[in-house]
Amino acid sequence: MTIGTTWTGHDTVTSVPPSEREYALETWTIHAGVDPTDTTGALVPAIYPSAAYARTRLDEPGEFTYSRRGNPTRAALEQVLARLHNARRAVAFGSGMAAVTAVGQLLPAGSHVVLPDDVYGNTHRLYTLILPEQNISVDFVDYTDLASVERAITPTTRMLWVETPTNPTQNVVDLAAVAAIGQRRRVLVAVDNSWLSPYFQKPLEFGVDLVVESTTKYLNGHDDVMGGAVLTNDVGLGERLAFLQYVGGAVPSPFDCWLLLRGLKTLAVRMDRHQANALAVARFLTQHPTVERVYYPGLPEHPGYAVARRQMRGSGGMVSFEVRGDREAARRVAEGTRLFRLAAGFGGVESLIAHPLTMTHASQAGLAIAPSERLLRLSVGIEAEADLLADLDTALGSSS
């Protein structure tokens, strides 16, 4: 489904040669991004910092003309990202929120958007504090209740925005069912997939129109690069996004693209370790007397467990939980860890702890959709499991 006009410009993504498809993801990500025509024998992709590119004749531009429009290092990254999602098009941006904003810019004035009732804080800010000035309106619903999603759609609805699992309460949304609603009601379905990465979930396979990744998170995995991407199989949407990338200018630098390509080489081993540690942490927390509730879709008691098993290859490295007591008890835990650093990001190799109401979702404070004051969010890293459990046990002991 296409909204707005299309743009024909430099195509930064080409189809992946069929010969590459015989390799498992764990194999081809190690070698991805290297130019097969490079005769130097280099084992890592090149960085092309040039802002402009010369042409031999006025009317015959080369493949690249200006780096805001297209850059060889970014082109290599976009091809790898497209392959990761089995997408026809990938468009890279300078941050995850730049990618989220570009999707919002696809919408014509007067559009209505349906968002999750526990949507990420800055997506909430975008749709409640900025896009209303372009006459964009929103409603918030529980996407696990498909009847509520249907009721929220109006004649002006142009997009269903999905997070699954949601941030921070880990609701699991049935992607195939929501995609079917979008197709039947002729509205776009966009999915923020940053929580899991394409290693564990590929939403395009379920019929959605757009996928957003904060490549800052698991795809890079080392907390040293800001980036984002939008993936699609719709040619018109891909062209429009490339136009927004070119004119808006929110592009990642060649060096950031190169760092991201480097980070992707270890995606498989990192994600497996994140998940193993997260499952151990979730099981530990369910047994701890100072913890009231644990949110992790890898636990059989999670209400979305069956859907998660159907559409996810794994449950990821994020765990949320509520402590017994009040906000002060949650504060003591958040400030009482040593390995789990108190920070708002996620997806890096080091473990982090956050208090969403104060940090990532502060824009929702005082609203019905605000997270609990007792809720804490963990980005479980790849440290030794025993050290992580001991760190949490010590901090939880200070909450009572």
C-alpha positions in Angstrom: 0.0 0.0 0.0 1.4 3.4 -1.0 0.7 6.8 0.5 1.9 9.9 -1.2 3.9 10.4 -4.3 6.9 8.2 -5.3 10.4 9.3 -6.1 12.8 7.7 -8.6 16.3 8.2 -7.4 19.4 6.3 -6.4 18.4 2.8 -5.4 20.5 2.0 -2.4 19.4 -1.6 -2.2 19.8 -4.4 -4.7 18.5 -7.9 -4.5 20.6 -10.4 -2.7 22.2 -12.9 -5.1 20.5 -16.3 -4.8 23.9 -17.9 -4.1 24.0 -16.1 -0.8 20.7 -17.6 0.4 22.2 -21.0 0.9 24.1 -19.8 4.0 22.6 -19.7 7.4 22.2 -16.2 9.0 25.0 -17.0 11.5 27.3 -17.6 8.5 26.5 -14.9 6.1 26.4 -12.0 8.6 30.1 -12.7 9.2 30.9 -12.0 5.6 28.1 -9.5 4.8 28.9 -6.0 3.4 32.1 -7.0 1.7 32.2 -6.0 -2.0 32.6 -9.2 -4.0 34.2 -7.2 -6.8 36.9 -5.8 -4.5 40.3 -7.1 -5.8 42.2 -6.0 -2.6 41.2 -9.1 -0.6 40.1 -6.9 2.3 38.0 -8.9 4.8 36.1 -5.9 6.1 34.0 -3.4 4.1 35.6 -0.1 3.1 34.6 3.3 4.5 33.9 6.0 1.9 33.9 9.4 3.7 33.5 11.4 0.5 30.6 13.9 0.6 30.5 14.4 -3.2 31.4 12.2 -6.2 32.7 13.4 -9.6 30.9 12.6 -12.9 32.7 12.3 -16.2 29.9 13.9 -18.3 27.3 16.5 -17.3 24.3 14.3 -18.3 25.8 11.0 -17.1 26.0 10.9 -13.3 27.7 7.9 -11.7 26.1 5.5 -9.3 26.8 8.0 -6.5 26.6 11.8 -6.7 26.3 13.1 -3.1 26.5 11.3 0.1 23.2 12.6 1.5 21.6 10.9 -1.4 23.7 7.7 -1.5 27.0 6.5 -0.1 28.8 3.2 -0.9 29.2 2.3 2.8 25.6 3.1 3.5 24.5 1.1 0.5 26.4 -1.9 1.8 24.7 -1.5 5.1 21.3 -1.1 3.6 21.7 -4.3 1.5 22.7 -6.3 4.6 19.7 -4.9 6.6 17.3 -5.7 3.8 18.7 -9.3 3.6 18.3 -9.6 7.4 14.5 -8.9 7.1 14.1 -10.5 3.6 12.9 -7.0 2.5 13.0 -5.5 -0.9 14.2 -2.1 0.5 16.1 -0.8 3.5 16.5 2.9 4.2 19.0 3.8 6.9 18.7 6.9 9.1 20.9 8.6 11.7 18.9 7.4 14.7 16.0 5.2 15.6 13.7 8.2 16.1 14.7 9.6 12.7 13.4 6.4 11.2 10.2 6.6 13.3 9.8 10.2 12.2 10.3 9.3 8.5 7.4 6.8 8.8 5.3 9.5 10.3 6.1 11.8 7.4 4.6 9.3 5.0 1.2 10.3 6.3 -0.9 13.0 4.7 -2.3 15.8 6.8 -5.5 14.9 8.6 -4.4 11.3 9.2 -5.4 9.3 12.2 -2.9 6.7 13.8 -3.6 3.9 16.3 -0.7 3.4 18.7 -0.2 0.9 21.5 -1.2 2.0 25.0 2.3 1.4 26.3 4.2 2.8 23.3 7.8 3.9 23.6 8.1 7.4 25.2 9.6 9.3 22.3 7.2 7.8 19.8 4.5 9.0 22.2 6.1 12.5 22.2 6.3 12.5 18.4 2.6 11.7 17.9 1.3 13.9 20.8 3.6 16.9 20.8 4.9 17.3 17.2 2.7 15.6 14.6 -0.5 17.2 15.8 0.8 20.4 14.3 0.5 18.6 10.9 -3.1 17.7 11.9 -2.2 14.1 12.8 -4.4 12.6 15.5 -3.9 9.5 17.6 -5.6 7.0 19.8 -4.0 4.5 22.1 -5.3 0.9 22.4 -4.3 -2.5 23.8 -3.2 -4.3 20.7 -3.7 -7.7 22.3 -7.4 -6.9 22.1 -8.1 -7.1 18.3 -11.7 -6.0 18.8 -10.4 -2.7 20.3 -8.1 -2.2 17.4 -11.0 -2.6 15.0 -13.1 -0.1 16.9 -10.3 2.4 17.0 -10.1 2.6 13.2 -11.9 5.6 11.8 -12.4 6.8 8.2 -9.3 8.9 8.5 -7.0 6.2 10.0 -4.0 5.7 7.8 -1.7 3.6 10.0 -1.6 1.0 12.8 1.7 1.4 14.7 2.7 -1.8 16.5 5.4 -2.7 19.1 5.8 -6.4 19.9 6.8 -7.1 22.5 5.8 -3.7 23.8 8.1 -1.4 25.6 8.2 -1.8 28.6 5.4 -4.2 29.6 6.1 -6.9 27.0 2.7 -7.4 25.5 2.9 -9.7 22.5 0.8 -8.6 19.5 -0.4 -11.1 16.9 1.3 -9.7 13.8 -0.6 -11.8 11.3 -3.9 -10.8 12.8 -3.1 -7.1 12.8 -1.7 -7.2 9.3 -5.0 -8.8 8.2 -6.9 -6.0 9.8 -4.7 -3.5 8.0 -5.2 -5.1 4.6 -8.9 -5.4 5.1 -9.3 -1.8 6.3 -6.7 -0.5 3.8 -4.4 1.1 6.3 -0.7 0.8 6.7 0.7 -1.5 9.4 4.1 -0.5 10.8 6.1 -2.4 13.4 8.9 -1.2 15.7 11.0 -4.3 15.9 13.9 -2.9 17.9 13.0 -4.9 21.0 13.9 -8.2 19.3 15.9 -7.5 16.1 15.4 -9.5 13.0 17.4 -12.4 14.6 14.3 -13.2 16.6 11.4 -11.7 14.6 10.8 -10.7 11.0 7.5 -8.8 10.9 7.4 -8.5 7.1 6.9 -12.2 6.9 3.5 -11.7 8.5 2.3 -9.2 5.9 3.0 -5.9 7.6 3.9 -2.9 5.4 6.8 -1.3 7.3 9.4 -2.3 9.9 11.4 0.1 11.9 14.6 -0.8 13.7 16.6 1.3 16.1 20.0 0.0 14.9 21.5 1.7 17.9 20.2 -1.3 19.9 20.8 -5.0 19.2 21.9 -4.7 15.6 24.9 -2.7 16.6 25.1 -4.2 20.1 27.9 -2.1 21.6 26.3 1.2 22.7 28.6 3.2 20.5 26.5 4.0 17.4 23.2 5.9 16.8 21.2 4.7 13.9 17.9 3.6 12.5 16.3 1.9 9.5 13.0 1.3 7.8 12.4 -1.9 5.9 9.6 -2.5 3.4 8.5 -4.8 0.5 6.4 -2.0 -1.1 8.3 -0.3 -3.9 6.4 3.0 -3.7 6.9 3.2 0.1 10.6 2.4 -0.4 11.0 5.2 -2.9 9.2 7.7 -0.8 11.3 6.8 2.3 14.5 7.2 0.2 13.2 10.6 -0.9 12.6 11.6 2.8 16.1 10.3 3.7 17.7 12.4 0.9 15.8 15.6 1.4 15.4 15.4 5.2 19.1 14.6 5.5 18.9 12.4 8.7 21.5 10.0 7.4 24.1 8.0 9.3 27.7 8.8 8.6 29.9 6.4 6.6 31.8 5.6 9.8 28.6 4.8 11.7 27.5 2.6 8.9 30.8 0.8 9.0 30.6 0.3 12.8 27.1 -1.1 12.4 28.3 -3.5 9.7 31.0 -4.6 12.2 28.5 -5.1 15.0 26.3 -7.2 12.8 29.0 -9.8 12.4 28.4 -10.9 16.0 24.6 -10.6 16.0 23.8 -14.3 16.3 26.2 -15.1 19.2 25.2 -11.9 21.0 21.5 -12.5 20.7 21.7 -16.1 21.8 23.7 -15.1 24.9 21.3 -12.1 25.7 18.4 -14.5 25.5 20.0 -17.2 27.7 20.8 -14.7 30.4 17.4 -13.0 30.2 15.6 -16.3 30.7 17.8 -17.1 33.7 17.1 -13.6 35.1 13.3 -13.9 34.5 13.2 -17.2 36.2 15.2 -15.9 39.1 12.9 -12.9 39.5 9.7 -15.0 39.5 11.1 -16.8 42.6 12.2 -13.7 44.5 10.0 -12.6 47.4 10.4 -8.9 46.8 9.2 -9.1 43.1 5.5 -8.9 42.5 5.3 -9.6 38.7 7.7 -10.5 35.9 7.2 -9.6 32.2 9.1 -11.9 29.8 7.5 -13.6 26.8 9.8 -16.6 27.2 8.0 -17.7 30.4 5.2 -20.1 29.8 2.9 -18.2 32.2 3.2 -15.0 30.0 -0.3 -14.4 28.5 1.3 -13.9 25.0 3.5 -17.0 25.2 1.6 -19.0 22.5 1.6 -16.1 20.1 5.3 -15.5 20.8 6.1 -19.1 20.1 4.3 -18.8 16.7 5.9 -15.6 15.4 9.2 -15.2 17.3 12.4 -17.4 17.0 13.3 -16.3 20.6 12.2 -14.2 23.4 15.0 -11.6 23.4 17.1 -10.0 26.1 14.7 -7.6 27.8 13.0 -8.3 31.1 10.6 -6.0 33.0 9.4 -6.6 36.5 7.5 -4.9 39.3 8.8 -4.8 42.8 6.6 -5.0 45.9 6.1 -1.7 47.7 6.2 1.7 46.1 8.3 4.0 43.9 10.9 4.3 46.6 11.4 0.6 46.7 11.9 0.6 42.9 14.4 3.5 43.3 16.4 1.5 45.8 16.7 -1.4 43.4 17.6 0.8 40.4 20.3 2.5 42.4 21.4 -0.6 44.2 22.9 -2.6 41.3 26.5 -2.5 40.2 26.7 -4.6 37.0 23.3 -3.4 35.8 24.1 0.2 35.1 21.3 2.8 35.5 20.8 4.0 32.0 17.9 4.4 29.5 19.2 2.4 26.5 19.1 -1.3 25.7 20.6 -3.8 23.4 24.3 -3.5 24.3 26.6 -6.1 25.6 26.5 -4.6 29.0 23.5 -4.9 31.3 21.3 -1.9 32.1 18.5 -1.1 34.5 15.9 1.6 34.0 12.9 3.1 35.7 10.6 3.7 32.7 8.2 6.2 34.5 11.2 8.4 35.3 13.3 7.8 32.3 12.2 6.3 28.9 8.5 7.0 29.4 8.5 10.2 31.4 6.3 11.9 28.8 3.5 9.6 30.0 3.6 10.5 33.7 0.2 11.3 35.0 -1.6 9.7 32.0 -3.7 6.5 32.1 -1.1 4.8 29.8 1.9 5.6 32.1 3.9 2.6 33.3 3.7 1.6 37.0 5.9 3.5 39.4 7.1 0.1 40.7 8.1 -1.1 37.2 11.8 -1.6 36.3 13.2 -2.6 32.9 16.3 -4.7 32.4 18.4 -4.9 29.3 20.2 -8.1 30.1 23.7 -8.2 28.7 26.1 -11.0 28.0 28.1 -11.1 31.2 28.3 -14.3 33.3 24.9 -15.4 34.4 25.9 -16.0 38.1 27.3 -12.4 38.4 24.1 -10.9 37.0 21.9 -12.9 39.4 24.0 -12.0 42.4 23.9 -8.3 41.4 20.1 -8.4 41.3 19.8 -10.4 44.5 21.9 -7.8 46.3 19.9 -4.9 45.0 16.5 -6.5 45.6 17.6 -7.1 49.2 17.8 -3.4 49.6 14.2 -2.8 48.4 12.5 -4.0 51.6 
